[in-house]
């Protein structure tokens, strides 16, 4: 088994994707010692994803309103018998 150290190890072992900006920044923080381990970096990434989902879900609520899919909504089928 190969051993690694510093930022390279954090990038390889973190649960987060090393290709994301967050993953790279978290790997740098692990390498500098600001975050204790790659596992902690993965946990921070998971928390950030959860926090990002709230504004994303609110945006989706307004971007794709459910009223369009109700009977008599903006795109209701007039020839369909439901």
N, C-alpha and C positions, 0 to 999 in steps of 0.2 A: 504494500500500500504506500502510495506516495504521500509525503508530508508537504504541507504548505504553510506559509506564514503571511501575516499582514493582509493587505487589501485583496490579493489574489485568492487567498483562502476564503475570505468573506464572500467574494463574488461567486466562487465555486460552491460553497456550502450553504449560503443563505437560501431560505425558502423563496425569497422574492426572485423575480426574473432579473438577471444581470444586465439585460438589454434595456430595462426601463431606467429613466432618469432617477427615480426614487431609489431603485436598487443600487445604482452606482453610487449615489450620495450616501446611502446607508452603508455600503461597503467601505467607502472612504472613512466614514465615522467609526466603523469597527477597526479599520487599520490604524487610525490615530488614537484609538483607545477611548473615544467619547462614548461608544456603546460597547458593553462588556463582551458580547459574543455574537457570532453569526445567527444563533438562534434568537437572541434578543432583537437583532435587526429584522429578522423575519416576522417576529411578533409586532414590531413597530410598523412594518409594512402592512400587515394585516389590519392593524388599527387604522392606519391612514386610508386604506381602501374602504373600510366601513364608514369612516367620516366623509369620504368623497361620495358615497352612495346616497346620502341624504339630499344634497343639492341636485344630484343627477336625477333622483326619483321625482323631485319637485319639478324640475325642468321637463321631464318626460310626461308628467301629469298635464302640464299646460300644452306641450307640443302635440300630444296625441289624446285629446279629450274623449272620454267615453260616450259623450252625447252623440257623436257621429254614428255610433253603432246601435243606438236605441231606435225603436220603431218610431218613425216620423222625424228622425234626425236629418242632418244635412245631406247624407248620402243614402237615405232610405230607398229601398227598391219599391217602386210603385206598382210593378207588375207581379211581384212575388206575393204569394198567399202564405203568410206565416201563421 
